[in-house]
Amino acid sequence: MSERIHLAVALDGAGWHPAAWREPTARPTELTSAAYWRALARTADGAGLVLATIEDALSLGGRSFEPDAETRRDRARGRLDAVLLSSFLAPATRRIGLVPTATTTHPEPFHLATGLQTLDHVSRGRAGVRLVAGSTPQERANFGRRADGPAGLPASGRVEDDPALLAAFREAGEVADVIRRLADSWEDEAIVRDLESGKFLDRERVHNVEFEGEFFSITGASIVPRSPQGQPLITALAHQTVPYRFAAEHADLVFVTPADAGAVGGILGELDGGDDLRVFADLLVLVEDSRSEAEAVWARLQERAPLTTDARVVVGTAADVVDEIGALAAAGVDGVRLRPARLPVDLDAIADRVVPAAAAAGILLPDDGAPTLRERLGLPRLASRYARQEVGA
């Protein structure tokens, strides 16, 4: 761990506060437009942020287990598919990693894996995914193939006390495994392109994954050739023991929500993911020129639609946000993911004020020019597990 860290951003509709769409700086008529998302991605890219996550869900009410999530009218509703959106944003950006959110319950793992490999190709090695285990009853109803599943956290609040949630995390682990296996199914040298002999493909370097799990099985190889990173970056959000174990076993990067910098040590101890697991702490931020202005805006938002979150909330100036980032860096995280309360205004403040101030304070790792997201995060490019020293040996 280093005291110089990366900054990332989490993009979600009009912002992370449910009342953000009603702010005068919001663009509620543009939330499903290409121009809106291109502008957000370019702002984050130009600021030098290492990656942007893009939220997604498979029902109108999002990931909420609230009974009225589908019917209430005071929330921004409607979203673009995060994986497809990321592929659109790839050629519109230069350096930033693109990390769409994907549930592991309903999409076919093969389709998810090939979509991520495609994103890695079109972004030239900047693809990742944030895997979400389980689904809400509304999401299950939209697909109609499963009746049983999680209904929210149990009364204890602990994932390990709900068999449905435990099964969801086992399934998510299988999906993560298959994403990596399918990415490995083509070796780097599989495509020959020998015009003289007419040989395009060395079929001996394309391998069937032969996966048989508790929840699904896959026999064949990916339809997408091996992409620049080898394997896309796999990330997860973790709040407690079972998700921490999932992240330590299956993820390259985990987002955590410490109540403050003092809680980081305990989380790192639970993760124990080794040297190749990157840990980013989440901060939900609202930034104004003065703390009093920020607090007035926050009070207005909370009056309209109170926000409930386990992420630490920072309402104040850019200097206040940088102080929190610095404390988290000193506590041992590898990065901080900022959740803008309002979009685009808080993202603009991050780019124009927070990032320059954090850089001036010596907190940020400079962009070293590494070509892929994995390399930029200091993670290795893994060789295909199916590769042999000599073909036919």
N, C-alpha and C positions, 0 to 999 in steps of 0.2 A: 504494500500500500504506500501511496505517496501523498504528500500534502499539496502537490500540484495535480489538478484533476481536470476531467472533461466536463463540459456542460451539454445537456440535451434538452429537448423540449417535447411536451406531449400536446398534440393538437386534437381538439374535439369541438366540432361545430362552431358555435358562437363563443365558446370558452367553457371553462370548467364550472363556473357558477351557473346554476339553472336559470337565473334571471338575467344573464348576460345579454341575451338576444333583445332585451327591451332597452338597453343602453343607447344613448344617442350616437355613440361611436360604432355600434354594431352594424352589420350588414345582413339582416335576416332574410332579405329577398335573394341573397347570393349564395346561401350555404350549400347549394348543390350545383354551383357553377364551376366550370373549369378555371375561370379567371380568379375566383376567390382563393381556391386552393393553390393555384400556381403562385399567387402573390404571397401567401403564407409561407410556402416552401422556399421561395426565393429569399424572403426576409431571413428565415432561419439559416439558410445556406450562406447568405452573404455575411451573417454574423459570425460564421465559423463554428457553429454548433456541430457536435460530432454526429448526432442522429436526431431524427424526429419520429416519434411514434404517432400512429394515426388510429384513433379509437374506432371500434366497430361493434355491432351486435346483430342478432338475427331476429329481432322483433321490434315493433314500433316503440315499445317502452324501454328499449335498451336492456341493460343488464339488471334492471331493478326487479326485486321480488315483491314490490308493493302491489297490492291487489288492483289499484286504479292506475297502474303505470301505462296501460294501453289506452285508457279512455280520457285521461285528464287533458285539458286544453291549454294549460299555462306553461307548457314546456316546448322548446323547439323540437320538432319531430321531422324525421326524414334524414337520410344520410346516404352517402355514396359508398360502394363496396371498397374497403380499404386496400385490398390487394390490387384491384384494377386501378384504383386512384394512384397508388404508388407507382405503378408502371407508367401511367401518364406523366407523373411528376419527374420521373427519372431523367428524361432528356432535357427537362426544364431546369435542372439543377446540376451542380458540378461536383461537390465534395460531400455533402451531407448524406448520412445513412438514412435509408427509408425503411421503417419498421411498422408494417401494418399489423393490426390486431386480428387474430383468427381464433374462433372457437374450435375445440378439438372434438366436439360431440357429434355434430351433424355433417359438415362437409366431408367428402371422401378424402382420406389422407393422400391418395395418389394425386387427386386434383390440386390439393393444397400444395403438395411438394412441387409439382410441375409449375404451378403459378409462381412460387417463390424462386425456383430456378430461372424462370423467364425473367422475373424482376432482377435477379442478379446479373443476367446477361445484358438487359437493356440499361441498367444503371452502371455497368462495368465494375461490378464488385461492391455494391453498396447496399445489398439487400439483407433484411432481417425479418423476423416475425416475433410478435408477442403472443404466445399461446395462452388461451384462457380455457381452463378445465370446466366441464359441466355446462349446464344450460338452465334457463328459467322455464317454468311451465308454459309461458307464452311462446318461447322459442321452440319447445317441443311440439306444441300445437301447430306451429307453422310448417313443420316437416311431416308430422303425422306418422312417424315410424316408431316412436318410442313413447310409451305412456308414463314410465317410471323415471325418476331422476331427482336431483336436489330440489328442495322447496325453499331454500334459504338456509342460513346457518341454524343449527340446533339451539335449543335454549341455553346450553352451556357456552355457546359462541365458539366452540372448538370443532374444527373440521373432522378430527379423528373420532368424534362421537356420532357421526352420521355415515352409515354404510354407503349411501348414495354418493356422497361427496368423496369418500375414499375411492369408490369405483371410478368416479370421474377423473381423479388424479392418476389412477393406474392407466386409464385409457389415454390420458394426455401424454403419459410417459411413452406409451406405444407409438403415438403419433409422432412425437419428437424423434424416437428411434428410427421410424420409417422415413421421415424427412431426410435424415442423415444418410440412411442406407440408399435411398433412391438417388440422392446427390452423388453418392459414391459409385453408383452402378455403371457409369461411364468412366473409364480411366481418362487421364488427360490426353493421351496419345491415341484415343480410339478413332478419331477422324483422320484419315490418311490423305484423301484428295489427290490421288495419283492419276493425273490425266492420261498419262501414257498407257498404264496398265488398265485403266478404267476402274480401279479400286477406290471407292470412296470411304469405306468403313472397314476397320479391322474388327470383325465380329468377335474375335477372341478377347477383346478388351471391353466388351459390353456384357454385363453380368446380371443375371436374375437375382433378386434379393432374397427370395424364398423365406418370407417372414410369416410365421404362424403365431398369433397372439391370442389373448383372452377375448378380444373384441373384434378383430378382423384379421384377415390374412392377405398377403400380396405375393404373387409369384414372379412377375416379370420385372423388366428394367424400366427406368424412366424413359419417356419419349424425348426428354430434353438433354442434350449433351452437357457434359460437366462444365460448370459455370466458373467465372473468375475466382470466386472465393473458395471453390471446392464445395463447401457447405455454407448455406446462408446462416447468418447469426441467429441463434435461438435465444429468446429472452422470455422472462416471466415476471409477473408482479407477485410478491409474497408478503404476507402479513403475519403468519404464524407457523407453527412447527411443520405441519404436513406440506404446505406450499414451499417452505424453506428446503425441505428434503427433496421435493420435486426439482427445485431450481438447482440445488447442489449436484443432483444426479444427471439432469438432462439439459440444463441451460448453459449458455456462454456468458450471459449477463442477467442479473436479477435487479429489479426495482423494488426498493423497500421503503417503508414509511415510518421511520423513527419519530417519536414524539419530540425529540430534541437531540442534539449532538451527544448527550450523555447516554442515550439509549443505543448508540451505534455499536458499541463494544459487545453487548449482549447478542445483538442480531448477527454480527460477524461470527461470534462463537457458535451460534446455532447453524449457520450456513456451512462453515467448514468445507468450502467447495474447492480448496486447493488454489494453486497459483493461476489457473486458467479460468476462474470464475470472476467476472467483473461485477462490482456491487455499486449501484447508483441509488442515492437517496432522493426521494420525491419531496418537492416543495410546491405548494400551491401559492401563487403570488399575484398580488394586485399592486401596481406601482403607479404612484403619482409624484408630483414635484415636492409635496410636503406630506408628512404623516397625517396631519389633520385632514387634508384633502382626501387622502386614501381612505381614512377611517369613515369619512362622510359617505363616500361612494359605497364602501362595504356595508354600512348601515342601511343604505337604500336598497341594495341588492338583497340583504338578509330579510328586510321587511317584506319584500315582494315574494321571495321564495327561499326559505332558509336552506342553506347547504349543510349537509352532513357528510363528513369525510374523516378518514383516519390519517390523512396526510397532514403534515404540519403546514399551517397557513401563515403567510407573511404578508401583512398589509402595511405598506409604508413606502419609503423611498427606495431608490436603487441602492443607496448605501446600506439600508436595512437588509435588503436581499443579499448583498455581497457579504455582510457580516455573518448571516446564516450560512452561506456557502462556505465561507472560510472556516467556520466552526465545524461543519461537517467534514471538510477536507482534513482538518487537523485530527478529527476523530477516526479517520482511516478509510473513508469510502474512496472509490475510484472515480466517481462522477456524481453529478447532481442533475436530476431531470426536473425541469421547471414546468409546472402546469399553469398556463396563463388563465387567470380568472375570467378575463374578457378577451375576445379576439375581434379585430386584430390589435387593439390598442396596447394590451400588455405584452404581446409579442414584440411590437415596435419598441416598447420601453426596454425589453430585454436586450434587443439588438443594439439600440442606440445608447443605452445608459448602463445596464447591468454588465454586459460582456466587457465593454471598455474599462469599467471600474474594476471588475474582477481581474482583468489582464494587468492593469496598472498595479494592483495589489500583489501580483506575483502568484495568484492562485491557479491560473489556467495553464494546462499543458498546451504548448504551441502546436499548430498543425505541422507535422513533420513531412508532409507530402506523400505519405504512404498511399499506394493506389487503391487499396480496398478498405472496407470498414473494419474487417478483422485485424488487418495490419495496423490500422490507425489506433485501434484499442490495445495493441500489443499482444494479440492472440495469434496462434500459429495457423497456417494453412495446412490442414491435415491431408495427407495422401489418401487416395481411395483405399478403403479396407480390402478391396478385391484385387488390388494391383499385385502383380507378381514380379519378381526380379527379372525373370526372362519368360516371355510368352512361350508356352509349350514345354517349359522345364518340368 
